[in-house]
Amino acid sequence: MKVPCLVVLALAGFLQNPADKPGLPYNVELLDKLKEPAASSRREAALELAKMGADARAAVPDLGKLLVDADGGVRAAATFALGEIGLGAVDTVPTLGRNLTADKDVNVRKESAAAIGKIGPKGIKALPILLKSFRQEGDADVRAAISTAIARVGPQVKETHAALADAIGDPSPEIRELALITLGKIGPAARPALPAIEKAAKDTNEKIALAAQTAQLRVNGEVEEPAPVNDAAAKFELPEWNAFSIPELINLLKSPTPSTRIKAIYQLLKHKKDSDTSKPWQSLPGAFALLLKEDPEPAVRAAAAYGIGQIGQFNAELTRALGDFDTNVRVEAARAFGTLGVKAKEGAKALAQSHISDIAGPVRKASSEALRTMEKELIKINKTAGVSGFYQDVVAALLDGTRKADEEIRARAALALGEYGPNAKDAVTPLCQLLKDPYNYVRVTAASALGELGGDAQQKATGPLEELLNDKDPRVKRRAHESLVKLGRIQIPKPVAVAPPVSTAPTAAPPTTVDPKPATPPESQPTAPDPGKVAVAKPMPGTLEAAVAELLDGEGGITEPSSKIENGKVLLNLQLAHDRFDEGMAHGDAVRLSLKLLMGIDKIDELYIHFIAKNGRLLRSYKVTRAKAAPFFEKADDPFERRRAREWWGEMSERI
């Protein structure tokens, strides 16, 4: 085998024959070199050990002693090596923390922060020191390393959010900006810091304001959904890698360089079609699972999750990865479940929990899609026992969600139970209990769900639903009425008077009103009509405004809908009822109301839909045309089809 020279030079260290020393596969003489009198020798030995990454864990005790070496270069090299070893160096975290605050050498402080970050959440003991040093450290590069370490070590810890929120008020613009950047890195887990972030968005310093707006989007989960990790594979099309065999590539999974480990994963997957039965290939699922469990780099863990899905063998580490602190890892784990389908059905309960409880919208979406894939495959292959067990696991997780203290989770659980229809018959009693929930949108979702559950709900839920007909919220009354109709308890649906539409022809282009307070940077503002302020005045009878208002009366649920007509265009604003609801939860309302307007008023050929956050910030805008919505008119009356109405939104609408 002829291997390009540069690749040999770069990777030769990983292809040497192991020695007998446990935990140190080669160059065992480096342990002795760490103790040599010459500082340059100790430094060189530490840097060589760093190249071994996790394989050098046997050297951790000796490297730990060098953290107090008299030579700053040696201390920095030893610290770097411990960071490359990663989790295996967790016992050195206390000393790394002390060096971060006390060492006079700026390189040592920087490497100390970086090493703690590479060790990850297991380095939690150093979090108080990281948070304290974040504001006290005078060197900008060290502060940046501390920022990254905080985001990796304590992203879900309330002390992290409180300290960074407090740092947003620091007199130093550099610290304020870095605090906002760090909160953005943490993402949705940093929601407790949102008030401070929103305040910073009004800062007179443009850099601070921009950093705050970016952090706001990331924490609210409003950034674009991460692309599947396999889309990044094109970056690793390196012809020289084709020269390596499967055993050599498996060895490269231990490289200290994260990008090398990722490249090795993708290169191994290219061998899949002709390597399924080879002995080296059979060891790959375990190797990927180990990376998913222990690798300190989120990008490597995400690639490993993708790899497990592509290999086609379920591993329990995927279930654990649904709780990873990094959003992209959780997304890829959920997508891997979807790729595996029925092979991963034992993870259905964990997926259902993720679907309603995860703080990040992309994770919830990926989990929901994976569950749908499993369900379709089980039904297709007609495995009755498997289908029954699947529904049992999923419903059990969703029922647990109805008992959560977080009203957002209760609402999501009710929505999901409705989508499983009669298969969620055990949910009737818990959903009836939610009809008395103090939050109106929880009552709305529970009432809607009961209408999809069929016979059991018909017997047990009629009384509780009839009580809701007197609820003070018109949306709750409307949903209860609709469910009683679906359950056959009310024979004639409540009539909705529709005023005749005006004959005003739509204009050629949508209006161009500019939002006086754009919620996102100008370059990302949609070109759709501005949602604007809804007029308070009652529309004149016989107008299009009156017809639309009549159809929307008492509507909503997850959202509070309002409308206006501008230049002949129907603009529908859907404002989320909770500050932590995301756009995806509102898709059910968007589908139902779009179909109601298009089916109820012949003159409407297109709608503009604006999703608006609870605080009034415009999230995204869409257009729905009659032509794209027409295929769903009949489905809206089909009890089985309408349970998945939220999934229609992607086909009905186009983003603008």
N, C-alpha and C positions, 0 to 999 in steps of 0.2 A: 504494500500500500504506500503510495507516494503522497505525503502530506506537505502542503505549502510550508516553506521555511518559517514565515512569520508566525503561523499558527503553532508550529512546534515550539518556537521560542516562548510564546505567550502561555502555552498550556502544558509545557513539559512537566512542570512540577506536579500536575495532577495525574500523570500517567506513569509515575515511578512505582517500583515494586514496594509494597509495604514492608516495614521492619517489624521486629517482634514487640516493640514497646506498645502496650495497650493505650489507645487513645491518641497516639502520635504515629501515623503510618510510615513516616520517612523522615530523614534528616534528624534522627534522635540526638546527634551530636550538638544540635543547636541548644539543647538544655544546658549543656556544659558551657557553651559559648556565652549564655546569658550571665554567667558568673565571672567572666574574664575581667582582669583589672582595667583594660582599656575601654573607655566609654564608647568609642567607635565600634568596638566588637559587640558590646552589649546591644547597642542601637541596631546594628546590622542584623543581629540574631532575632531581635524582636520583629523587625520588618519582614524577615524571612518567614517567621512563624505566622505573621499576619496573612501571608499568601495562602496558608493552609486553611484559613477560616475555621470552621467548626472542628476540623480534624485536629487542631492544635489544642484541644481542651485540656490535654494532660499537662500542658505548659502553664495553665492558669495560675497555680500556686507560685511558680517562679516569676511569672510576669507580674503578679500582684506585688511581690516584694520590690520590683523595680519602680512601682508607683511612688516610692519615697527615695528613689535614687538621687544622689547629689547632682547629677547632670540633667539639665532640663530636656535636652534632646532625647535622652534615654527614657525619661518619664513620658514624654510625648509619644515616642515609638511604642512603648509598652502599652500605653493607654489605647493607641490606635489598634494594636494587635488584639486587645481584649474586646474592643468593639467589633472587630471582624469575626472573632470567635462567637460573639452573640450570646445566646441564652446560656451557653456553657460557662460564661464568666459572671453569672448573676451574683455570686458570692463576693465579688469585688465592688459591688455597687456602693457600699458605705464609704470605701476609700475613694472611689471616683467622685462621690458627692463632696467629700472634704476637699479634694484637690480643686473642684470646681469653684469653691469659694475662697480657698486659702492659698493656692499656688500663685506665685508671682509671675510665672511664665505664661504669657497669653496663649501660646500653642497648647500647653498642657490643659489650660481651662477649656479651650475650644474642643480638644479631643475628648476631654472628660464628658462634656455635654453630649457630644456625638456618640460616644460609646454607650452612655446611659440610654440614649434614644434607640440605638441598634438593639440593645437588650430588650427594649419594649416594655409592655405592661408588667412583666416580672420585676422590673426595676422600680416599682411603685414606691419603695421606701425612700427613694431620692426625690420624689415629687415635691415635698415641702422646700427642699433646697433649690430645686429648679425654679419654683415659683418666686422664691425670695431673690434669687440671683437675677431673675429676669429684669428686675427694675434696678438692682444695685450694680450690675455689671457695667463697666465703662466702655468696653470694646464692642463695636457694632457687630463684628464677625462672631464673637462669642455669644452675643445676645441672639443672633440669628440661629446658631446651633442650639441654644437653649430653647428657642421657640419651637424648633422641629422636635426636640426631645419631649417637650411638654405635650405636643399633639400626639406623640406616639405612646407615651407612658401613661398619661392620665386623661384621655379624651372624654371619659364618661364620669369623671369624678367632680362632685359639686364644688369642691375647693378650687379646682382648676377654673371653672366658669366664673366663680366669685372673684378670684385673684385677677383674671384677665379683664373682667368687666371693670374692676377697680382701676386697672392699669390704663384703661381707655381715658381716664380722667387725669393721667399723669401730665405734669407741666411740659415734659419733653415730647415734641411732635414725633420723634423717632420711635419712642416707646409706645405712644398711642397707636401709631400706624402698625407697628409690629404686633401689638396685642390684637388688633383687628384682623391682621393676616393670619395669626395663630388660630383665632376663633373660626375663621373661614376654613382653615385646614381641618379643624375638628368636625365642622359640618353640623348636621341636625342635632347631634348630641349636645351642642352648646346653646340650645334654645333658652335656658335660664338667663343667658347674657343678652338676649334680644333687646330689652329696653335700653341698655347702655349702647348697643350697636345702633339702634334707631336714633338715639340722641346724637351720636357721633356723625350720623349722615347729614346733619345740619351744621357741621363744623365749618368755620370760615376758611380753614385750610383745605384747599382743593384735594390734596393727596389724601388727607384724613377722610374727607367726605367720600371720595371714590373708593377707598379701602373699606369704609363702612358699608357702602352700597353693595360691594362685592361680597362682603361677609354676610350681609343680610340675605342675599340670594342663596348663598351656600347653606347657611344655617336653616333657612326656610325650605331647603330642598328644591329650590326653583331653578337650579342650574340644569343644563341639558343632561339627560340621563347618560351615564357612562356607556361608551360603546362596548360591545362584547370584546373580551380580551383577545379573542382570536383575530380581530381586525388588526391588531398590532403585529401579527406574525409576519406581515409583508416587510416590516422593518428588518427582519432577521434573515432575509434571503441572501445568505453568504455562501457562495459556491464552495469555498474551501471547507465548510462544515460537512459537506457531503462525503468527505474522505474518512470521517470517523465512524467506527463501528458502534453497534448498540452498547456493548460493555464500556467502551471509552466514553460515550455520551452519558451513560449512567454515572460514571465516575465524575464527570464534569458537573453533575448536580451538586457536588460538594465544593464547588469553586467558591472562594471568598468574595467574588465579584457578582453582585446580584444580576447584572445584565447577562453574564455568562450562564448562570443557572437558568434564566428565562430562555435564552437561546437554546440551551440543551433540551429543555422541555419541548419546545416547538420542533426541534430537529428530530427528537425521538418519535414524536407523533407522526412525522412524515414516513416513518418505517412501519406504521401500524398494519397496513394491509398485507404485508408479507412477513410479519413477525409475531403474529398472535400466538403461535405455538412454540416459539423458541424459548429456551430456558432463561436467557437473560431478560427477555421481554416479560416473563412471568413475575420477575422481581420488581417490575416497574410500578404496579399499583401501590405497593408498600413504600417505595421511594417517594412517589408523589404525595402519598398520605403523610409521610414524615415531614416533607416540606410544608404542607398545608398546616400541620400542627405546630412546627417549631421554627420555621424560617422567620427571622426578624423583619424582613422586608415585605410590606403588604403586596407589592407588585409581584413578587415571587409566589406568595401564597395564592393570589388571584390566578396566576398562570397554572399553579398546581391544581386548583379547583377545576379549572377548565380542562386540564389534562385528564383528571379522573373521569370527567364526563365523557371525554372522547374515547378513552380506553374501553368504556362500557362496563365497568365493574363497580358496583356500589361499594363505598367505604364509609364507615361510621363517622370518619373525620369530616365528611361533608355536613353532617348534622351539627357537629360542634362548630363548624365554620359559619353557620347561620348566626352565631353569636359573636363573631369576630368584631373587634372594635373598628376595623376599617370597612367603610361602605362598599368599596369595590370588591373586596373579598366576599362579603355577604352576597352581593349581586351575582358574582360568578358561581358561588356555591349553589344559589337558588337556580341559576341557569343550568348548572350541571345536573341538578335533579330533573329538570325538564328534558335535558338530553337523554338521560338514563330512562326516563319514563317509568314503566311498571317495574323495572329492575330496582328502583329506589322507593318502592311503595311503602316500605317500613319507615320512611322519613316523612310520611304525609302529615302526621300530627305536628311535627316541628315546623313544616312548611306552613301549615295553617296558622300556627302561632305567629310565625314571621309575617304572614299576610296581613294580620290585623294589628300586630304589636310593634313591628319594627319602626324606628323613628325616621327612617329614610324612605321616601316614596319609591325610588327605583327598586329598592329591595322588596317592598310590598308588591310591586307590580310583577317582578320576576318570580316571586313565590306564587302569586296568583296564577300566572301563566303556566308554571310547572305543575300546579295542582290540576289545572284544566287539561294539560297534556296527559297526565296519569289517568284522569277520569275517562278521557276519550279512548285511550288505549285499552283500559280494563273493560269498557263497554264493548269495544270492537272485538276483542278476543273472547268475549262472553264468559269471563271467569266470574261466575255468580258469587262464589265465596270471596274472591278477591275484591269485587266491587263492594260487597257488603262490609268487609273489613275496612276498606278505604273510607267509606262514608262514616263508619263508626269512629275511626280515628280523627277524621277532620271535624266532625260535629262535636266530638268531645273537646277538642281544642277551642272551637268557637264558643261552646257553652261556657267554658272557663272564662273566655273573654267577656261574656255578658255579666260576669260577677266582679270585674275589675273596678278599682276605685277611679280609674281614669275614664271619664265620660267619652273621650274620643275613641278609646278601644271598644267600649260598649256599643257605640254607634257602628263602628266597622264590623263588629261581630254580628250585630243584627242584620246589617246589609248582606253579609256573606251567607248567613243562615237562610235568608230569603232566596238567594241564588241556588241553593241546593234543594229547594222545594220540599216535596213529600219525603225525600231522603233525610230530611232534618226533622222528622216528626217528633223526636224527643225534645225539640226546642220549644214546643208550644207553651208549656208552663213558664219557663224562664223568660220567653218573649212577652207573655202576658204580664209578668212582673215588671218588665221594662216599660209597659204602658203607663206606669205610675212614676216613671223616672222624672226627677226635677228638671231635666234638660229637654226642651221641646224637640230638638232634632233627634234625640234618642227615642222619644215617643214616636216620632214620625217613622224612623227606620224600623222600629219594632212593629208598628201597625202595618207598614207595607209588607214586611216579611211574613206576617201571619196570613196575609191574603194569598201567599204562594204555597202554603203548607198543606192545603187540601183537607181531607176528611177529619183528621184529628183536630185541626184548628177549627173546623166547622162546629164540632161538638163543644170544645172547651173555651174557645176564644170569642164566641158571639157576645156574651154578656160584657166582658171587659172592653171589647171594641165598641159596643153600643154606648157604654159610658163615655167614651172619648168623643162621641158626637156632640157633647156639651163642653168639650175642652175650650179654653179661652183662646188657643192659637188656631186660626183658621186652617193652617196647613195640616195640623194634626187631625182636625175634623175631616178634612178632605181625604187624607190617606185612610182614616178609619172607615169612612163611607165607601171608598173604592174597594177596600178589602172585604167589607161585608157583601158588596155586590159580587166579587169574585168567589166568595164562599157560598153564594146562593141564599144569603139571609135577607138581602134586599133585591127584589125582583126587577125593579125599574130604577136604573141609575138616575141620580139627581140631574135634571136637565140643566144645560148651560146655554143661556141665551146668547146668540152670536149676532151682533149688529151687522147689517150689510156693509161690506167694505166700500170705501170711496174708490172712484175710478182713476185716481192719480197714478199715472204711469211711473215706474221707477226711473230714476235718472241714470245716466250712463256711468257715472262714477260715484263712489261713496263720498260723503262729506269729509272735510279735512280739518275739522276742529282739532286744535292742539290741546292736550291735557296741560293745564297750568302747573301741575306738580307731577312731572313724570316719575313713575316708580322705578324705572330702570334707566340706565344710561341712554342718551339720545340714539346711539347707533343700533340699540336693540328694541326700540319702540316699534310696535306693529303699525302697519299702514292702514289698519281698519278704522272705521269711524270711531271717534272718541266716545267712550261710554257716557261721559258728561254727567250732568245733574238731571235727575228725573223730575219733570214738572209736577208740582203738587196739585195744580188745578185739575178738576175732573174733566175728562175729555168730552167733547160734544157728542151727543147720540148720533148714530149713523155714520160716524167716521171710522177710519181704520184704527185710530188710536183707541176708540171705545171698544171695538171688536176684540183687539188684542188684550186690552185691560180686563175685559169680561172673561176671556179664556184663562187668564193668569190669576184671577181672583181666588185666593185661598191656596194657591199652588206653592211649590217649594218643598223643602225638607232639610236636606243637607245645605241648601242654599236659600237665600232670600231673593226671589226674582223681582225685577222691575223692568220696565220697557219704555221706549220712546220711539217716535217715528221722525226721521230726519231725511228730508229730500226723497221721500217715498221709500226709504229703507227702514226695515224693522230692526231695531237694536235691542237685544235682550241682555241685560246685566244679571249675572248670577253671582251674588256676593256670598262667600262661604260663611256659615253660621258660627264657626268656631275659629279662633286664631291659630289652631294647629291642624285644621283640616287642610288637605291638599286638593289640587285640581282633580286628581283621579277619582276622588270620592264624589265629586260633583257630576261626573259623566252620566250617571243615571238620571239626574234631574235634567241635564242638557238634552239627552236623548228623548225623554218623555215630553218635555215642553216643546222641543223642536217639532216632533211629530204631531203634537196637539195643535200647534199653530198652523202647520202646513196642511194637515188634514181638515182643519176646521175653517180655514179661510182660503178659498181657491185663488184669490188674487195675489197671495204671497208666493213668490218664486224663490226667494232667498232670504236668509236670516244672517245677521251678524251676532255672534255670541261672545260676550266678554266675561271671563272668569276673574273675579275680584276678591282679594284677600279680605279678611274681617276688618283690617285697619284701613281699607279703601284703596290699597295698592293694586294696580292693574297687573294681573299675572300673565295671561295669554289671551289672544283673540282668534276666533275661527269664523269661517263662513260655511253655512249649510245651504245647499241648493235642493230644490224639489227633485231634480233628476237623481241626485245621489241618495236622497232619503227615501224615495219611492219604494225601493225593494224591501223596506222595513215596515211599510204601512200594514201589511197583513200580519207580519210577525208580532206586531204590538198587541194583537188580540189572541195570540197563541200562548197558553199558560206555560208551556215548556220553554219556548223561545224567549219570552220576555224576562225570564229569570236571569238571563245573561245580557240584559239590555245595555249595561255599561260597556260591554265589549263592542257594541255597534258603533260607538262614537268615532273610532279611528277610521271606519269605512264611510261614515256619513259626512264627515267634516274635512275641511282643509285648513291648515293653520295659515294665518296671515300676519 
